[in-house]
Amino acid sequence: MPDLPNKPPEPPVNTPGVGPGRDDADGTTTLERVTQKTEPPRLYQVLLLNDDFTPMEFVVMVLQEFFRHDLDTATQIMLKIHHEGRGVCGVFTKDVAATKVELVLAAARRAGHPLQCIMEAA
């Protein structure tokens, strides 16, 4: 079997973070690292909507249990929802916001309340 020259393997064409190389005089290739810029994920607000049937105490409980607000903050948010028709419970990434919405809606249905919870881009 003939001897093959020892040549370093070529990098894959789509190697992330590796840019075009340059050939040196001795036949070796030097790879240059390219910095990649990533953007932070989009954030979404989770909002509760006012209705005339869900008890205020239940809304406060939801704010404490699912959004980890203390009693005073939960009460202030509940009053904002009551007077203005909607209030922000928290701001999260898309997956976390969607999960919180589903958890709140499920808890409201189990308790027999028509409470509405939505998410929108922050």
Secondary structure, DSSP 8 states (H G I E B T S, - for coil): ------------TT-TTB---EE-TTS-EE--B---------EEEEEEE--SSS-HHHHHHHHHHHH---HHHHHHHHHHHHHHSEEEEEEEEHHHHHHHHHHHHHHHHHHT---EEEEEE-
